[in-house]
């Protein structure tokens, strides 16, 4: 148990580094008018892995339609082969990341068709290169300033919500559905995240509407959608009598149909993509400096 806890802590620390780096690149590479598209593409690729994994689990459990308490019996589908397969894929991904260009060599096309560097010319600044403890203090100062920005402070509740609900959502999946139905529901959940990211980015990158108008309308729309889906979720909670007792319903079983609960979780899938895409989009509008965008991502 101690090793599992230590591994979880180490995984969290390294994941924080990865998320900060990808957030900086994702917001720095595109011009501001295309940030929504870039974030949606990332979010689509990111969640496609979850969709594929859930569909694999669904196919493995396709022949098992057992419902109720009996559905919890049986062996695990995990094996050492599964572990090494995932480990090998992650190692390949780590190696591929070494092929990325340094940020100061990345170019993009501006709105007027001019090719420009993502990082502006800093020749004079680089003539006095900051290293060692001075660099650490410089980064800490930049981070503190970013964390004290009023806009970022106002976004704390919204950003906190972005991962707050996962435990409840997937708790329902584990309690209410059997193996194959839970896998199918989870696949639909992640698929909704992909669809939702492209739906929202289409509005956020729309040039015919002012940036302030896009920000306000999208935020109000997201809040309303969240409220409506949680009201629906409350009905599902009490309608199915969800508790810690496993029901393990099957989508073609003889017990109560789980389709309404599956539909609720599908609608909930859009929530996370809306929150994530909007958060990254609003942060990207606050600065042009990749270093500051990295601080915003760390804050998030």
C-alpha positions, 0 to 999 in steps of 0.5 A: 500500500505504501508503494502505491501511495508513493507511486501516486504522489510521484505520478501526480508531480510528473503529471503536473509538469506535463500538463504545465508544458502542454498548456504553454505550448497549446496556448503559445503556438497559435494566433489568438484567433485560433486558440480555441481550435488548437485546444479543441484538437488537443482535447479531441486527441487526448480523449480519443485514447479514453474512447479507444480504451473503453471500447476495448474494455467493452469488446472484452466484456461484450459476452458478459450480460450478468446483472446485479450482485453476480456481475461483481464476481469474476477475474480481472481483465488486467494482466502483465501484458496490459501493463507492458503494452501501456508502458511501451506506448508511454515510452514511445510518446516520451521519445517522440516529444524529444522531436519537438522544436524549441519554442524560440524556433516555432513559427506561425502565420498571423491574421494578415498572412505574415509568418512570425516567430511564436517567441518575439525577438529577444536578442538584447535580453538574451545578451544578459543570460540569467542562470542559477538562483537568479533564474529561479527567483525570476521565475518565482517572481513571475509566477507570484505575479501571475497568481495574483492577477484579479482575473485568475483569482476570479476564475478559481471556482470555475477552474476548481470545478473542472475536475471536481465532479469526476469521482461522482460521475465515475462512481455512478458508472461503477455502481449502476452498470455492469462491466460492458454497459459501464465501458460503453457509457464511459466511451460515450462520456469521453466521446461527448468531450470530443464533440463538446470541445469542437462545438465550443471552439467553433463559437470562441473562434468566431470572428463575426462576434466581439471577443467580449461578447463571445466570452460572456455568452459562452460563460453564461451558456456553460453555467446554464448547461451545467445547472440543467444537467445537474438537475437531470442528474439529481433526478437520475440519482433519486430515480435509480436509488443510487447508493453504495450497493452495486446494481450492475444494470445491463443495457439490454438486460431484464432489470430496469433499463439504464438508458436514462442514466447513460444519457445523463452521463453522456450529457455530463461529458460535454461539461468537462470539455466546455470548462476546459476549452473555455478556461484555456481560451480565456487564459490565452487571451491574457498574455502573449508571453509563453513564460506567463502562459506557463504560469497561468497553466500551473495556476489552473 
